[in-house]
Amino acid sequence: MSIDLNKMPKLGFGLMRLPEKDGVINLDEVCRMVDAYLDAGLTYFDTAYVYHGGNSEKIVKEALVKRHPRESFTLATKLPAWCMKEEADRDRIFNEQLERCGVDYFDFYLLHSIEDGSNGDTYDRLNCWEWGKEKKAQGKIRHFGFSFHGSPEYLEELLEAHPEAEFVQIQLNYADWENPVVCSGRLYEILRRYNKPMVIMEPVKGGTLAKLTPDLEAKFKAVRPESSIASWALRFAASQPGVMTVLFGMSTPEQMADNLKTFAHFEPLSDTEKAVVEDVRKIIMSVEQIGCTACRYCTDGCPMNIAIPDVFRAINTMKLYKEEFRPKAFYNGLIGQGHGRASDCIACGQCEGVCPQHLPIIELLKEASAKLDQ
């Protein structure tokens, strides 16, 4: 049964940053979060083959599928280009995903992280577009789309070549609206022109828009003193026409509770609030930061076990707050937990090959080492 993509719940539960205990996903806590989300009348769960080293899909089975009727939720997952070498890998991965999640079909299925070059070329070479249509015809996929991290020009090329794509997932937040690499605003305008419903990822930019400097937070609090800083970023994304749902990778029950409060009686941004967001955006953009969203794709294959997103978090904190003690203490804590130093990077390039933000990670780690390894 198809779903009206223009009448979706505005908040989606992203399962990429789940709570952990002793390095393992905390099933009990995830169950409580799943229950709270469904009790609020929300339904969209988003996972992927590679999230949490493959364990995100497994936790879907335990926390969601085994505990709630199949018709009470919708489930999205993704096919990863970088895990495939031949056409047989498509069904191998898909069948493994069905088994991991404990379902007979997926409501939403995406070609994962399409970008100019390698990933897009892989999906073309392995005929994944035609394969997706076949899976939909078989009832194994209800809605077929893709997530995108490429250029505006490439997005338009894909939409022309593949009208079978019913929806597109893009990174969109107020900080990246004019970002020359992410191009949130330009991607949004193209999708509106093609009338494609959008799933929004990184609305709070990996958490960086959930906590700002005191002067910036004061601008938001002056208008809505009871609202969280994260709620502004979520409302910005959800206020855009054509947005199907906004994903939030919730890691704690507290984040879940705050987000449910934001969407319980959703209010689009007023003109006054839009002006405040634009003011904050301009100030944020005036401070050069590393554009890492902490997706952690880079960490799984790092031979030196460098916690790359956390290193960049320390550097960005130093830049924003103009202080060194806490960021350096945080960094030294990472080393104490067994992670490699920034200076341990061997420049293998694995991280740069999977980074959706196309960051020059090797060079950035050298710069981070100069500030942190003293």
C-alpha positions as semicolon CSV with decimal commas, in nm:
position;residue;x (nm);y (nm);z (nm)
1;M;0,000;0,000;0,000
2;S;0,150;0,333;-0,105
3;I;0,181;0,629;0,130
4;D;0,096;0,991;0,058
5;L;0,445;1,142;0,075
6;N;0,302;1,490;0,116
7;K;0,124;1,394;0,438
8;M;0,406;1,240;0,638
9;P;0,484;1,299;1,007
10;K;0,725;1,593;1,021
11;L;0,967;1,429;1,266
12;G;1,154;1,114;1,166
13;F;1,353;0,895;1,406
14;G;1,705;0,861;1,267
15;L;1,880;0,549;1,396
16;M;2,240;0,652;1,324
17;R;2,334;0,792;1,666
18;L;2,164;0,555;1,911
19;P;2,247;0,554;2,282
20;E;2,524;0,316;2,383
21;K;2,637;0,155;2,707
22;D;2,984;0,004;2,732
23;G;3,026;0,037;2,356
24;V;2,704;-0,151;2,275
25;I;2,366;-0,007;2,171
26;N;2,153;0,031;2,483
27;L;1,847;-0,174;2,386
28;D;1,639;-0,082;2,691
29;E;1,685;0,288;2,629
30;V;1,613;0,254;2,257
31;C;1,292;0,067;2,341
32;R;1,177;0,351;2,565
33;M;1,254;0,604;2,293
34;V;1,075;0,399;2,027
35;D;0,767;0,371;2,249
36;A;0,761;0,745;2,322
37;Y;0,794;0,825;1,952
38;L;0,510;0,594;1,848
39;D;0,292;0,708;2,138
40;A;0,323;1,061;1,998
41;G;0,163;0,940;1,674
42;L;0,488;0,944;1,473
43;T;0,589;0,658;1,246
44;Y;0,902;0,715;1,030
45;F;1,214;0,517;1,130
46;D;1,533;0,561;0,926
47;T;1,826;0,319;0,937
48;A;2,096;0,196;0,697
49;Y;2,308;-0,111;0,630
50;V;2,621;0,057;0,769
51;Y;2,486;0,246;1,074
52;H;2,645;0,136;1,401
53;G;2,855;-0,118;1,209
54;G;2,538;-0,295;1,092
55;N;2,383;-0,310;1,438
56;S;2,130;-0,032;1,378
57;E;1,923;-0,258;1,152
58;K;1,946;-0,537;1,409
59;I;1,820;-0,311;1,685
60;V;1,519;-0,224;1,465
61;K;1,414;-0,587;1,491
62;E;1,448;-0,600;1,869
63;A;1,320;-0,256;1,969
64;L;1,056;-0,199;1,704
65;V;0,951;-0,493;1,486
66;K;0,919;-0,754;1,762
67;R;0,732;-0,515;1,990
68;H;0,492;-0,326;1,766
69;P;0,247;-0,418;1,486
70;R;0,401;-0,383;1,139
71;E;0,125;-0,147;1,027
72;S;0,201;0,095;1,315
73;F;0,529;0,222;1,167
74;T;0,714;0,286;0,842
75;L;1,074;0,179;0,793
76;A;1,344;0,319;0,565
77;T;1,687;0,172;0,496
78;K;1,954;0,209;0,230
79;L;2,174;0,021;-0,019
80;P;2,545;0,119;0,015
81;A;2,749;0,148;-0,306
82;W;3,078;0,101;-0,122
83;C;2,976;-0,248;-0,004
84;M;2,906;-0,379;-0,355
85;K;3,129;-0,507;-0,635
86;E;2,887;-0,702;-0,856
87;E;2,514;-0,717;-0,926
88;A;2,469;-1,019;-0,699
89;D;2,560;-0,797;-0,405
90;R;2,234;-0,606;-0,442
91;D;2,016;-0,901;-0,342
92;R;2,272;-1,030;-0,094
93;I;2,261;-0,704;0,100
94;F;1,886;-0,654;0,058
95;N;1,803;-1,002;0,186
96;E;2,039;-0,953;0,478
97;Q;1,861;-0,629;0,560
98;L;1,520;-0,799;0,558
99;E;1,659;-1,062;0,794
100;R;1,832;-0,812;1,021
101;C;1,518;-0,599;1,053
102;G;1,278;-0,892;1,071
103;V;1,044;-0,755;0,803
104;D;0,907;-0,873;0,468
105;Y;0,930;-0,534;0,297
106;F;1,061;-0,181;0,343
107;D;0,828;0,117;0,321
108;F;1,111;0,338;0,195
109;Y;1,432;0,223;0,031
110;L;1,715;0,449;-0,079
111;L;2,034;0,429;-0,280
112;H;2,271;0,555;-0,012
113;S;2,483;0,869;-0,034
114;I;2,485;0,939;-0,407
115;E;2,752;1,188;-0,505
116;D;2,939;1,284;-0,817
117;G;3,176;1,007;-0,915
118;S;3,229;0,681;-0,728
119;N;2,896;0,610;-0,558
120;G;2,680;0,734;-0,842
121;D;2,890;0,544;-1,094
122;T;2,855;0,225;-0,890
123;Y;2,476;0,247;-0,881
124;D;2,474;0,297;-1,258
125;R;2,723;0,019;-1,328
126;L;2,530;-0,233;-1,118
127;N;2,191;-0,133;-1,262
128;C;2,059;-0,041;-0,917
129;W;1,792;0,190;-1,052
130;E;1,628;-0,085;-1,255
131;W;1,677;-0,326;-0,967
132;G;1,495;-0,085;-0,735
133;K;1,199;-0,068;-0,973
134;E;1,188;-0,448;-0,981
135;K;1,187;-0,468;-0,603
136;K;0,903;-0,220;-0,592
137;A;0,706;-0,423;-0,848
138;Q;0,759;-0,729;-0,626
139;G;0,620;-0,545;-0,323
140;K;0,952;-0,560;-0,139
141;I;0,987;-0,180;-0,157
142;R;0,689;0,052;-0,123
143;H;0,869;0,375;-0,214
144;F;1,207;0,411;-0,389
145;G;1,442;0,708;-0,360
146;F;1,798;0,811;-0,286
147;S;2,004;1,011;-0,039
148;F;2,227;1,273;-0,193
149;H;2,558;1,442;-0,109
150;G;2,660;1,567;-0,452
151;S;2,650;1,884;-0,660
152;P;2,335;2,066;-0,771
153;E;2,425;1,994;-1,133
154;Y;2,448;1,621;-1,066
155;L;2,118;1,622;-0,876
156;E;1,941;1,773;-1,174
157;E;2,104;1,516;-1,403
158;L;1,980;1,232;-1,180
159;L;1,626;1,367;-1,162
160;E;1,612;1,390;-1,540
161;A;1,751;1,038;-1,586
162;H;1,552;0,869;-1,309
163;P;1,194;0,992;-1,273
164;E;1,128;0,665;-1,087
165;A;1,287;0,823;-0,778
166;E;0,986;0,919;-0,567
167;F;1,167;1,116;-0,298
168;V;1,515;1,245;-0,219
169;Q;1,699;1,277;0,112
170;I;1,929;1,579;0,142
171;Q;2,128;1,758;0,409
172;L;1,949;2,080;0,493
173;N;1,992;2,323;0,781
174;Y;2,014;2,698;0,817
175;A;2,393;2,695;0,854
176;D;2,444;2,505;0,527
177;W;2,187;2,695;0,321
178;E;2,460;2,881;0,130
179;N;2,745;2,639;0,201
180;P;2,935;2,607;-0,132
181;V;3,003;2,237;-0,067
182;V;2,673;2,119;0,082
183;C;2,456;2,363;-0,121
184;S;2,142;2,302;0,087
185;G;1,953;2,595;-0,062
186;R;2,032;2,512;-0,424
187;L;1,948;2,142;-0,379
188;Y;1,620;2,238;-0,214
189;E;1,521;2,468;-0,499
190;I;1,595;2,200;-0,760
191;L;1,384;1,943;-0,578
192;R;1,099;2,189;-0,548
193;R;1,116;2,254;-0,920
194;Y;1,092;1,881;-0,989
195;N;0,817;1,845;-0,728
196;K;1,008;1,578;-0,535
197;P;0,919;1,530;-0,166
198;M;1,224;1,565;0,059
199;V;1,353;1,382;0,363
200;I;1,585;1,611;0,556
201;M;1,902;1,484;0,725
202;E;2,141;1,676;0,951
203;P;1,887;1,948;1,043
204;V;2,103;2,035;1,346
205;K;2,430;1,968;1,161
206;G;2,549;1,678;1,374
207;G;2,444;1,855;1,694
208;T;2,640;2,175;1,628
209;L;2,318;2,377;1,597
210;A;2,181;2,236;1,922
211;K;2,432;2,427;2,135
212;L;2,566;2,766;2,032
213;T;2,773;3,038;2,195
214;P;2,590;3,222;2,475
215;D;2,544;3,539;2,267
216;L;2,378;3,346;1,984
217;E;2,160;3,142;2,216
218;A;2,046;3,469;2,376
219;K;1,910;3,586;2,039
220;F;1,684;3,279;2,022
221;K;1,588;3,290;2,390
222;A;1,481;3,653;2,361
223;V;1,208;3,545;2,119
224;R;1,113;3,201;2,256
225;P;1,259;3,164;2,606
226;E;1,101;2,823;2,667
227;S;1,220;2,663;2,341
228;S;1,544;2,470;2,304
229;I;1,816;2,586;2,068
230;A;1,777;2,265;1,866
231;S;1,408;2,335;1,813
232;W;1,493;2,640;1,603
233;A;1,697;2,430;1,360
234;L;1,426;2,166;1,340
235;R;1,153;2,422;1,281
236;F;1,363;2,588;1,010
237;A;1,389;2,259;0,820
238;A;1,030;2,150;0,877
239;S;0,894;2,492;0,775
240;Q;1,018;2,453;0,418
241;P;0,741;2,360;0,169
242;G;0,792;2,018;0,013
243;V;0,960;1,866;0,316
244;M;0,824;1,518;0,379
245;T;0,992;1,453;0,713
246;V;1,289;1,581;0,914
247;L;1,524;1,319;1,055
248;F;1,688;1,359;1,394
249;G;1,946;1,106;1,511
250;M;1,825;1,094;1,868
251;S;2,075;0,963;2,121
252;T;1,896;1,022;2,453
253;P;1,542;1,018;2,593
254;E;1,590;1,387;2,670
255;Q;1,648;1,465;2,301
256;M;1,342;1,260;2,216
257;A;1,128;1,448;2,469
258;D;1,245;1,787;2,345
259;N;1,183;1,698;1,981
260;L;0,838;1,560;2,054
261;K;0,759;1,887;2,231
262;T;0,870;2,080;1,921
263;F;0,648;1,879;1,689
264;A;0,350;1,814;1,915
265;H;0,189;2,139;1,798
266;F;0,422;2,234;1,518
267;E;0,450;2,603;1,432
268;P;0,632;2,710;1,115
269;L;0,879;2,994;1,164
270;S;0,723;3,339;1,159
271;D;0,879;3,619;0,956
272;T;1,028;3,761;1,276
273;E;1,178;3,424;1,365
274;K;1,316;3,377;1,014
275;A;1,501;3,708;1,055
276;V;1,652;3,591;1,384
277;V;1,767;3,264;1,227
278;E;1,927;3,454;0,939
279;D;2,107;3,683;1,183
280;V;2,244;3,382;1,374
281;R;2,341;3,206;1,050
282;K;2,548;3,501;0,931
283;I;2,734;3,520;1,260
284;I;2,802;3,144;1,263
285;M;2,932;3,157;0,908
286;S;3,169;3,439;0,999
287;V;3,365;3,193;1,217
288;E;3,545;2,938;1,001
289;Q;3,479;2,586;1,127
290;I;3,537;2,229;1,014
291;G;3,212;2,121;0,850
292;C;3,197;1,777;1,013
293;T;2,850;1,642;1,095
294;A;2,977;1,349;1,306
295;C;2,822;1,083;1,083
296;R;3,124;0,868;1,180
297;Y;3,153;0,699;0,841
298;C;3,524;0,777;0,867
299;T;3,590;0,599;1,194
300;D;3,496;0,237;1,121
301;G;3,781;0,183;0,878
302;C;4,046;0,402;1,041
303;P;4,350;0,176;1,097
304;M;4,478;0,405;1,372
305;N;4,141;0,423;1,556
306;I;4,136;0,802;1,548
307;A;3,803;0,945;1,667
308;I;3,806;1,192;1,378
309;P;3,469;1,365;1,439
310;D;3,558;1,414;1,805
311;V;3,896;1,562;1,716
312;F;3,720;1,808;1,487
313;R;3,466;1,882;1,759
314;A;3,752;1,984;1,989
315;I;3,900;2,210;1,721
316;N;3,565;2,374;1,642
317;T;3,507;2,437;2,012
318;M;3,845;2,610;2,033
319;K;3,752;2,830;1,735
320;L;3,404;2,919;1,856
321;Y;3,468;2,972;2,223
322;K;3,824;3,104;2,204
323;E;3,946;2,875;2,481
324;E;4,176;2,573;2,492
325;F;4,155;2,402;2,830
326;R;3,828;2,212;2,788
327;P;3,884;2,107;2,425
328;K;4,232;1,979;2,508
329;A;4,101;1,794;2,815
330;F;3,829;1,638;2,598
331;Y;4,090;1,535;2,339
332;N;4,321;1,384;2,600
333;G;4,023;1,191;2,731
334;L;3,982;1,035;2,386
335;I;4,345;0,927;2,393
336;G;4,293;0,781;2,739
337;Q;4,007;0,572;2,602
338;G;4,241;0,411;2,350
339;H;4,183;0,631;2,046
340;G;4,472;0,738;1,828
341;R;4,614;1,088;1,827
342;A;4,560;1,320;1,533
343;S;4,934;1,283;1,468
344;D;4,892;0,904;1,430
345;C;4,721;0,951;1,091
346;I;4,904;0,750;0,821
347;A;4,728;0,932;0,534
348;C;4,571;0,613;0,397
349;G;4,275;0,814;0,264
350;Q;4,003;0,571;0,376
351;C;3,827;0,849;0,567
352;E;3,826;1,094;0,277
353;G;3,679;0,830;0,048
354;V;3,363;0,797;0,259
355;C;3,317;1,151;0,393
356;P;2,980;1,290;0,275
357;Q;3,107;1,643;0,341
358;H;3,415;1,591;0,118
359;L;3,646;1,720;0,390
360;P;4,026;1,712;0,340
361;I;4,054;1,504;0,657
362;I;4,423;1,417;0,627
363;E;4,525;1,783;0,611
364;L;4,274;1,879;0,882
365;L;4,420;1,615;1,115
366;K;4,767;1,764;1,062
367;E;4,631;2,104;1,158
368;A;4,449;1,954;1,458
369;S;4,766;1,784;1,573
370;A;4,951;2,114;1,570
371;K;4,691;2,253;1,815
372;L;4,620;1,946;2,028
373;D;4,935;1,733;2,036
374;Q;5,149;1,980;2,230
